[in-house]
């Protein structure tokens, strides 16, 4: 399963977003923001890539001002990378 991260600068808003996604039946996990993003101690919400459109609708509807981006994280030739999507 491909996963994406919804990256937030606010812990409160990351937790609220996760609750909104779960209320819509989307399985997700609150995790530390991937270190490659340099966002300090922020939290992200990890979810299946197939739920990105639902996640985008929730972010727009709730107007989370601390939302940074949706990102994917991968490895290539032993090196980790992050990509805004």
NORBEL-V683743 format. One record per residue. SS is DSSP state (H for helix, E for strand, C for the rest). NEAR is the number of other ideal C-beta (glycine too) atoms within 10 Angstrom. D_FIRST is the distance of its C-alpha to the first C-alpha in whole Angstrom. Layout:
BEGIN
ss=SS near=NEAR d_first=D_FIRST
ss=SS near=NEAR d_first=D_FIRST
END
This chain:
BEGIN
ss=C near=6 d_first=0
ss=C near=9 d_first=4
ss=E near=16 d_first=6
ss=E near=22 d_first=10
ss=E near=24 d_first=13
ss=E near=28 d_first=16
ss=E near=22 d_first=19
ss=E near=27 d_first=22
ss=C near=16 d_first=26
ss=C near=16 d_first=27
ss=H near=13 d_first=26
ss=H near=11 d_first=27
ss=H near=19 d_first=25
ss=H near=23 d_first=22
ss=H near=14 d_first=23
ss=H near=16 d_first=24
ss=H near=26 d_first=21
ss=H near=22 d_first=19
ss=H near=13 d_first=21
ss=H near=20 d_first=21
ss=H near=19 d_first=18
ss=H near=13 d_first=18
ss=H near=9 d_first=21
ss=C near=13 d_first=19
ss=C near=8 d_first=17
ss=C near=17 d_first=14
ss=C near=10 d_first=13
ss=E near=22 d_first=13
ss=E near=11 d_first=14
ss=E near=16 d_first=17
ss=E near=14 d_first=17
ss=E near=10 d_first=20
ss=C near=22 d_first=19
ss=C near=19 d_first=18
ss=H near=11 d_first=21
ss=H near=13 d_first=21
ss=H near=17 d_first=22
ss=C near=9 d_first=25
ss=C near=17 d_first=25
ss=C near=8 d_first=27
ss=C near=7 d_first=26
ss=C near=18 d_first=24
ss=E near=23 d_first=21
ss=E near=27 d_first=18
ss=E near=27 d_first=15
ss=E near=16 d_first=12
ss=E near=24 d_first=10
ss=E near=14 d_first=7
ss=H near=13 d_first=8
ss=H near=12 d_first=9
ss=H near=19 d_first=11
ss=H near=16 d_first=13
ss=H near=8 d_first=16
ss=H near=15 d_first=17
ss=H near=23 d_first=17
ss=H near=12 d_first=19
ss=H near=12 d_first=21
ss=H near=20 d_first=22
ss=H near=18 d_first=22
ss=H near=10 d_first=25
ss=H near=9 d_first=27
ss=H near=13 d_first=27
ss=C near=7 d_first=28
ss=C near=20 d_first=27
ss=C near=9 d_first=29
ss=C near=15 d_first=27
ss=E near=20 d_first=24
ss=E near=18 d_first=23
ss=E near=17 d_first=20
ss=E near=20 d_first=16
ss=E near=19 d_first=15
ss=E near=16 d_first=12
ss=E near=17 d_first=13
ss=E near=11 d_first=12
ss=E near=8 d_first=15
ss=E near=7 d_first=17
ss=C near=5 d_first=20
ss=C near=5 d_first=20
ss=E near=8 d_first=20
ss=E near=11 d_first=18
ss=E near=13 d_first=18
ss=E near=18 d_first=17
ss=E near=12 d_first=17
ss=E near=10 d_first=18
ss=C near=11 d_first=17
END
